[in-house]
Structures are given as C-alpha cells and as structure tokens.
C-alpha cells in the first residue's frame, strides 16, 4: 500500500466535500440575514455549530478508538454533513436554516477523529507536517472552489436556494471517493511503520498547554459568516463578491498549509507560533478597514486557517500512540470547539455593541495563545 496515495485520496475527498460545505458556509450568513437574523444570531449559530462540530469529537474519537471502526465513522460522518448542505436551501426562517447548519457540523464531528487517525497512518511515512499540509492544501482548494461556484450561481441570477441545491453534486463525488478509498485501504493501520508505533497514550502537561494555546486561537478567531455579515450590512461589497472573499482566504490557506507543513517538520511548534503571530491583526483589518482593509484582513484570516487546519493537528499525530489518537484528537478538537463557541458568542455580542471591542478581544486572545505556544516550543510532549 502506498502511503502517499492514501494521503492524496483523503485530500481529494476533503476537496470535494469542502466544495459543498464551504460553498454553503460562504453564503449562509447573508442568507440568514434575509430572514431577519442579527449579527449576534449569525455569530451564535456559526459558533454553536463549531461547538457541535468540535465538542462532540470527544465521543466520536473515543468510540472510533474503542471499536477500531475508523472507516464506518468517517463514511457516516461525511454522509450526514453532505446531505445537510443542500437542505439548508429549503429553510424558510433563520431557525430552520440553523438546524441544518448544526446537522452539517455534527456530521463533521462524527467523521473528523476517525479521518485524522486514518490520515496519520499515511502522513507518518512521508513527514507528518508535510502529510497534513498536503491534505489541508487539497482541502482548501475545495474551500476555494465552493465559494467561486456559489458566486457564479448568484451572478447568474440563480439565487441562494438554487445555489445550495447545486452543491449536492460535489457532495456525491466526495462520497464515491470515500467508498473507493475504503476499498483500496481497508486496513490503513498497516501503513504505520514499526518504529513509529510508539508514543504516549495519555496527555502530558506540555501537550495540555499546547491544547489550551490552540483553543485560545480558536476563541479569538472570528467565523467567516460574521465577517460576511459585516461586509453586507455596511455595503462594503456586492453580494456576489462576498463568496470570493472566502475563496481568497482559501487560496492563502492552501499555500500556507503546504509551506507551513514542511516548516513544521523542521522547526516544530515554532511554526505554529509564527502562523498565529501573522494572523493576529486580521480582525483589525477586516472589521475596522474599508474594502482594502477587508481584503487584507481576509488574507491574514486565510493564514490562520491554513495553520489551524494542518500543522496544529500534526503535533498530535507526532506524539500520541496510534491506538489513542482518535480519543486525543477528539479531546484536542473538543477543547478548540468549546473555546471557539465562547469566543463566537462574545464577539457576536461585542459586534452589536462596538466593533472596536471585538477587535481588542480577538487580538488579546491571539497574544495569549502566542505566549503559551512559546512556553512549550522546543519541548517534548512525551514529558510529564
């Protein structure tokens, strides 16, 4: 079995899945505003969706490790998520739209720990950072393509509902690729080299600090729907241009994931710290600038996405024994999700009161995260 091919196939699955989910993500904020949702509501729905998407990974990660049924968890999770995307278009009120947003995130919670564990078996053979970086780069290509398609649909006058419905096509392609990957790699754990079958099964103190640092990044990282809401509310750009902002972020994120993945294999946690430092001022640019500020803010936001979705996970794969990775990935992502939800709720409230306070909160969270990362950079996560 070829480990590089497994990583590439998992990346292709994420690419097509993200065409669907990111296409929906790019327009759900403005779509909810049509039905009377406020800035707080949009931010709360996005944040609570992320809480479900990350928080429930504790359960799915534990169960996937306990049963060793990684493929069934991954396939079922993708199915739940990808069916939910076109159903967002049938909503006749913002609460009904929110239900499908939440369902899509639950599907992601079911699949993510199992998918990350499967991916780790291949990535450990080609360089953990490089493997996760390649996977995330392909993932973000999908995140780029989805909003571009949606923007084209809106420019063609198809409307929001039709745009959601058409996203079912890439969703089906992702499911077919998933079935093919399972058929070709029914036992991916056999790819794990014997010398790499080591690592701790519990979370050490330095690793806990790392998890908290990553969670602080999530707390201060605004969801795109709130940025899109801000742009639409203040008429900074046309509706059809808003999804293109998300595409721009995904281009930056894909390049960041690929480059920082290789950087991580050389300098470790310092690469994560550099990425966090670069993205610190995204909120200042996106919420306090005009059109140029929004574009610069989105570029910095894209750097943050690229780092968060690639090398932050690689640290877990490097330090945890393969038999416990699903559980630890679950804890890692659950902590991130809880902090993200709290941060989204706070930023939604602050947005309705004063955008300046939102910016202060975001920057403070990033500075705290950067400081915590420097505390553990260069240390082994295997030490107590």
C-alpha positions as a printed Julia matrix, in Angstrom:
384×3 Matrix{Float64}:
   0.0    0.0     0.0
   1.28   3.46   -0.94
   1.04   5.94    2.0
   1.35   8.97   -0.28
  -1.62   7.76   -2.31
  -3.71   7.39    0.85
  -2.9   10.96    1.91
  -3.7   12.2    -1.59
  -7.01  10.31   -1.73
  -8.06  11.66    1.67
  -7.15  15.11    0.38
  -9.33  14.66   -2.72
 -12.25  13.56   -0.54
 -11.85  16.68    1.57
 -11.54  18.79   -1.59
 -14.95  17.78   -2.96
 -16.58  17.74    0.48
 -15.34  21.27    1.07
 -16.65  22.5    -2.27
 -20.07  21.68   -0.83
 -19.62  22.74    2.79
 -17.53  25.86    2.15
 -19.82  26.96   -0.65
 -22.67  26.84    1.85
 -20.54  28.41    4.59
 -19.74  31.4     2.36
 -23.39  32.41    1.89
 -25.23  31.17    4.98
 -24.58  34.43    6.89
 -26.09  36.74    4.25
 -28.85  34.15    3.61
 -29.84  34.19    7.3
 -29.83  37.98    7.28
 -32.56  37.88    4.61
 -34.76  36.15    7.21
 -34.05  38.79    9.86
 -31.05  37.33   11.71
 -28.94  39.85   13.65
 -25.15  39.92   13.88
 -25.34  38.14   17.23
 -27.62  35.43   15.81
 -25.32  34.79   12.83
 -22.26  34.64   15.08
 -24.06  32.44   17.65
 -25.27  29.97   15.02
 -21.8   29.75   13.49
 -20.2   29.42   16.92
 -22.66  26.84   18.24
 -22.24  24.89   15.02
 -18.49  24.84   15.6
 -19.09  23.8    19.23
 -21.06  20.8    18.0
 -18.54  20.11   15.25
 -15.63  20.08   17.67
 -17.17  19.27   21.06
 -18.78  16.0    20.01
 -15.43  14.73   18.77
 -14.63  13.59   22.31
 -17.39  11.0    21.95
 -16.72  10.02   18.33
 -12.97   9.91   18.9
 -13.33   7.62   21.92
 -15.77   5.34   20.1
 -13.65   5.12   16.95
 -10.61   4.13   19.04
 -12.61   1.66   21.11
 -14.24  -0.06   18.13
 -11.33   0.46   15.68
 -14.02   1.09   13.05
 -12.44   4.19   11.56
 -13.85   3.86    8.05
 -17.52   3.44    9.13
 -17.27   6.53   11.36
 -15.65   8.55    8.59
 -18.13   7.47    5.9
 -21.23   8.02    8.06
 -19.98  11.44    9.16
 -19.4   12.55    5.59
 -22.87  11.31    4.64
 -24.59  13.33    7.4
 -22.66  16.5     6.54
 -23.03  16.38    2.81
 -26.76  15.66    2.81
 -27.3   18.63    5.14
 -25.75  21.18    2.74
 -28.46  21.28    0.03
 -31.15  21.09    2.72
 -30.05  24.5     4.03
 -31.72  25.91    0.94
 -35.2   24.74    2.0
 -35.18  26.91    5.12
 -37.99  29.46    5.35
 -36.67  31.13    8.51
 -33.27  31.58   10.12
 -34.0   28.95   12.85
 -34.77  26.29   10.22
 -31.58  27.16    8.36
 -29.67  26.95   11.64
 -30.89  23.36   12.2
 -29.19  22.2     9.02
 -26.07  24.21    9.82
 -25.9   22.34   13.13
 -26.55  18.97   11.46
 -23.74  19.56    8.98
 -21.35  20.28   11.85
 -22.46  17.15   13.74
 -21.53  15.11   10.68
 -18.09  16.69   10.76
 -17.78  15.79   14.45
 -18.56  12.15   13.68
 -16.02  11.81   10.89
 -13.08  14.03   11.9
 -11.26  11.95   14.59
 -11.54   8.79   12.5
 -10.43  10.62    9.35
  -7.47  12.21   11.14
  -6.42   8.83   12.51
  -6.6    7.23    9.05
  -4.65  10.16    7.65
  -1.98   9.86   10.36
  -1.07   6.34    9.21
  -0.11   7.67    5.8
   1.3   11.03    6.92
   3.77   9.48    9.37
   5.5    7.83    6.41
   6.07  10.98    4.36
   6.66  13.55    7.14
   3.81  14.37    9.48
   3.78  18.08    8.75
   4.13  17.55    5.01
   1.37  14.91    5.02
  -1.12  17.03    6.93
  -0.04  20.09    4.95
  -0.73  18.33    1.63
  -4.1   17.09    2.87
  -5.1   20.54    4.07
  -3.87  22.21    0.87
  -6.21  19.98   -1.16
  -8.96  20.59    1.39
  -8.57  24.33    0.96
  -8.62  24.06   -2.84
 -12.14  22.76   -2.33
 -12.83  25.58    0.08
 -11.7   27.96   -2.65
 -13.76  26.36   -5.41
 -17.06  26.19   -3.5
 -17.46  29.94   -2.94
 -16.42  30.66   -6.54
 -19.17  28.33   -7.79
 -21.7   29.92   -5.46
 -20.63  33.4    -6.57
 -21.12  32.34  -10.2
 -24.58  30.97   -9.36
 -25.56  34.26   -7.72
 -24.19  36.31  -10.63
 -26.25  34.13  -12.99
 -29.35  35.09  -11.01
 -29.98  31.61   -9.6
 -30.48  32.86   -6.05
 -29.43  31.42   -2.7
 -31.73  28.38   -2.66
 -30.64  27.04   -6.05
 -27.01  27.6    -5.06
 -27.45  25.36   -2.01
 -29.13  22.65   -4.11
 -26.36  22.52   -6.74
 -23.76  21.89   -4.04
 -25.17  18.36   -3.76
 -23.16  17.36   -6.87
 -19.65  17.72   -5.36
 -21.03  16.17   -2.17
 -21.87  13.0    -4.08
 -18.42  12.91   -5.7
 -16.86  13.05   -2.21
 -18.96  10.08   -1.06
 -17.94   7.99   -4.09
 -14.27   8.76   -3.46
 -14.69   7.79    0.2
 -16.05   4.38   -0.74
 -13.15   3.92   -3.18
 -10.58   4.84   -0.52
 -12.01   2.28    1.89
 -11.88  -0.39   -0.8
  -8.22   0.37   -1.56
  -7.09   0.82    2.06
  -9.32  -1.37    4.24
  -6.64  -1.6     6.97
  -4.7    1.7     6.9
  -3.06   0.96   10.27
  -0.78  -1.48    8.44
   0.95   1.56    6.93
   2.24   2.61   10.37
   5.96   1.69   10.43
   7.02  -0.38   13.41
   9.48   2.26   14.56
   6.66   4.82   14.51
   4.29   2.68   16.52
   5.38   4.45   19.67
   4.18   7.45   21.59
   2.25   8.14   24.73
  -1.35   7.18   25.37
  -2.07   9.98   27.85
  -1.85  13.76   27.59
   1.27  15.26   29.2
   1.45  18.72   30.81
   3.22  20.36   27.83
   0.61  18.88   25.5
  -2.2   20.24   27.69
  -0.62  23.71   27.48
  -0.43  23.31   23.72
  -4.1   22.32   23.52
  -5.06  25.39   25.58
  -2.92  27.63   23.34
  -4.62  26.32   20.21
  -8.01  26.76   21.89
  -7.2   30.4    22.64
  -6.54  30.91   18.94
  -9.99  29.5    18.21
 -11.57  31.78   20.81
 -10.23  34.9    19.11
 -10.75  33.75   15.54
 -13.97  35.18   14.08
 -16.1   32.9    11.91
 -16.42  33.95    8.27
 -20.23  34.34    8.44
 -19.75  37.27   10.85
 -17.21  38.87    8.51
 -19.6   38.33    5.58
 -22.45  39.78    7.64
 -20.31  42.85    8.4
 -19.46  43.35    4.72
 -23.09  43.03    3.62
 -24.5   45.18    6.43
 -22.1   48.02    5.71
 -22.41  47.58    1.92
 -18.64  47.31    1.56
 -19.01  44.91   -1.39
 -21.72  43.43   -3.6
 -23.42  40.2    -2.5
 -21.85  38.26   -5.37
 -18.37  39.39   -4.28
 -18.65  38.16   -0.69
 -18.1   34.46   -1.52
 -14.97  35.49   -3.44
 -13.51  36.81   -0.18
 -13.83  33.31    1.23
 -12.16  31.92   -1.88
  -9.28  34.35   -1.43
  -8.85  33.16    2.14
  -8.79  29.55    0.96
  -6.08  30.27   -1.64
  -3.95  31.81    1.08
  -4.82  28.97    3.44
  -3.84  26.28    0.93
  -0.47  27.9     0.27
   0.05  28.4     4.0
  -0.82  24.79    4.84
   1.59  23.42    2.24
   4.5   25.68    3.2
   3.98  25.57    6.95
   3.59  21.78    6.82
   7.17  21.49    5.61
   8.29  24.19    8.03
   6.73  22.23   10.91
   8.84  19.17   10.04
  11.93  21.37   10.5
  11.15  23.63   13.48
   8.12  22.04   15.16
   5.82  24.17   17.36
   7.69  27.35   16.42
   5.98  27.08   13.02
   2.57  27.18   14.74
   3.64  30.24   16.76
   4.76  32.07   13.61
   1.42  31.39   11.94
  -0.52  32.67   14.95
   1.61  35.84   15.07
   0.96  36.58   11.39
  -2.83  36.22   11.73
  -3.14  38.31   14.91
  -4.26  41.54   13.2
  -6.85  40.02   10.85
  -9.78  41.34   12.92
  -8.38  44.88   12.99
  -8.14  44.94    9.2
 -11.39  43.09    8.44
 -13.69  44.96   10.82
 -12.15  48.45   11.0
 -10.93  48.91    7.43
 -12.75  49.66    4.21
 -12.71  47.35    1.2
  -8.89  47.26    1.16
  -8.84  46.52    4.88
 -11.32  43.69    4.46
  -9.19  42.12    1.72
  -6.01  42.35    3.83
  -7.89  41.01    6.85
  -9.14  38.06    4.81
  -5.58  37.29    3.68
  -4.43  37.19    7.31
  -7.52  35.14    8.21
  -6.51  32.68    5.49
  -3.04  32.3     7.02
  -4.7   31.47   10.33
  -6.97  28.88    8.71
  -4.06  27.23    6.92
  -2.1   26.85   10.15
  -5.04  25.78   12.32
  -6.28  23.08    9.98
  -2.93  21.49    9.16
   0.09  21.6    11.45
  -1.86  22.07   14.68
  -3.14  18.5    14.16
   0.29  17.22   13.13
   1.57  17.76   16.67
  -0.96  15.21   17.96
  -0.05  12.6    15.36
   3.63  13.0    16.23
   3.29  12.49   19.98
   0.37  10.1    20.57
   0.38   6.32   20.13
  -1.8    5.27   17.2
  -4.17   3.32   19.45
  -5.13   6.52   21.32
  -5.06   9.1    18.52
  -8.81   9.11   17.89
  -9.5    9.9    21.56
  -6.8   12.57   21.84
  -7.8   14.13   18.51
 -11.31  14.24   19.98
 -10.16  16.0    23.17
  -7.99  18.39   21.18
 -10.82  19.35   18.84
 -13.45  19.48   21.59
 -11.38  21.99   23.56
 -10.89  24.05   20.42
 -14.62  23.93   19.7
 -15.7   24.97   23.19
 -13.33  27.94   23.18
 -14.42  28.84   19.63
 -18.07  28.8    20.65
 -17.45  31.01   23.67
 -15.38  33.35   21.52
 -18.01  33.5    18.77
 -20.76  34.31   21.26
 -18.64  37.02   22.87
 -17.64  38.52   19.53
 -21.23  38.45   18.33
 -22.32  40.41   21.39
 -19.38  42.79   21.07
 -20.13  43.33   17.38
 -23.65  44.54   18.17
 -22.2   46.9    20.81
 -18.87  48.06   19.41
 -16.69  46.58   16.68
 -13.64  48.07   18.39
 -14.2   45.88   21.47
 -14.45  42.83   19.21
 -11.05  43.67   17.73
  -9.49  44.12   21.18
 -10.84  40.74   22.28
  -9.55  38.95   19.18
  -6.06  40.43   19.41
  -5.8   39.69   23.15
  -6.72  36.04   22.55
  -4.06  35.68   19.86
  -1.38  37.27   22.05
  -2.23  34.89   24.91
  -2.07  31.92   22.53
   1.27  33.03   21.09
   2.73  33.35   24.59
   1.54  29.86   25.57
   2.99  28.37   22.37
   6.39  29.86   23.14
   6.26  28.17   26.57
   6.09  24.7    25.0
   8.0   25.26   21.75
  11.03  23.01   21.67
   9.74  20.77   24.47
   8.81  17.12   24.11
   5.11  16.35   24.57
   6.16  12.98   25.98
   7.46  14.5    29.2
   5.31  14.71   32.3
